[in-house]
């Protein structure tokens, strides 16, 4: 998937639940952004604004890059599951 589009929050929530079940991440509810994904290995976190109706395509792209950088999942897995 070369260009990413805005994604409905419901779809992103399903992906985040899949990450929490099968990958090495913690899902934390936090402040303004109701969901924060935290990597087990690096303890870095990525906030996701899923309280909005849609998640912006730039946030989706940054989230994919963050997942790949922290060895949580590959870009191909991300594209298939999302």
C-alpha positions in Angstrom: 0.0 0.0 0.0 1.9 3.0 -1.2 -0.5 5.8 -0.3 -2.3 5.6 2.9 -5.8 7.0 3.4 -7.8 8.1 6.4 -9.0 5.1 8.4 -12.1 4.7 10.4 -11.4 4.5 14.2 -13.4 1.3 14.5 -11.0 -0.4 12.0 -8.0 1.0 13.8 -9.3 -0.3 17.1 -9.6 -3.8 15.7 -6.0 -3.6 14.5 -4.8 -2.4 17.9 -6.6 -5.3 19.7 -4.9 -7.7 17.3 -1.5 -6.1 18.2 -2.3 -6.4 21.9 -3.1 -10.1 21.6 -0.4 -11.3 19.2 2.5 -8.9 19.4 4.9 -7.5 22.1 3.0 -4.3 22.9 1.0 -2.9 25.8 -2.2 -1.0 25.1 -2.6 1.9 27.6 -5.4 4.4 28.0 -3.9 7.8 28.4 -4.8 11.5 28.8 -6.0 13.3 25.6 -5.3 10.3 23.4 -7.4 7.4 24.7 -5.0 4.8 23.4 -1.2 4.6 23.7 0.7 1.7 22.2 3.9 0.9 24.1 6.6 -1.5 22.9 7.8 -4.2 25.3 11.4 -4.1 24.0 12.1 -0.4 23.8 9.4 1.0 26.1 8.7 3.7 23.5 5.1 4.7 23.1 2.9 6.0 20.3 -0.4 7.8 21.0 -3.3 7.2 18.7 -6.3 9.6 18.6 -9.0 7.0 18.1 -11.6 9.1 19.9 -12.0 10.9 16.5 -14.2 9.4 13.8 -11.2 8.9 11.5 -7.5 8.6 12.0 -5.5 10.9 9.7 -3.5 9.2 6.9 -0.3 10.8 8.2 -0.8 9.3 11.6 -1.4 5.9 10.0 1.9 6.2 8.0 3.8 7.3 11.1 2.3 4.5 13.2 3.3 1.9 10.5 6.9 3.3 10.5 7.0 3.2 14.4 5.8 -0.4 14.4 8.5 -1.4 11.9 11.2 0.6 13.7 10.4 -1.1 17.1 10.2 -4.6 15.5 6.6 -5.0 16.6 5.3 -6.0 13.1 6.5 -5.7 9.5 5.0 -3.3 7.0 3.5 -6.3 5.1 1.7 -7.5 8.3 0.4 -4.0 8.9 -0.9 -3.7 5.3 -2.6 -7.1 5.5 -4.2 -6.6 8.9 -5.4 -3.0 8.3 
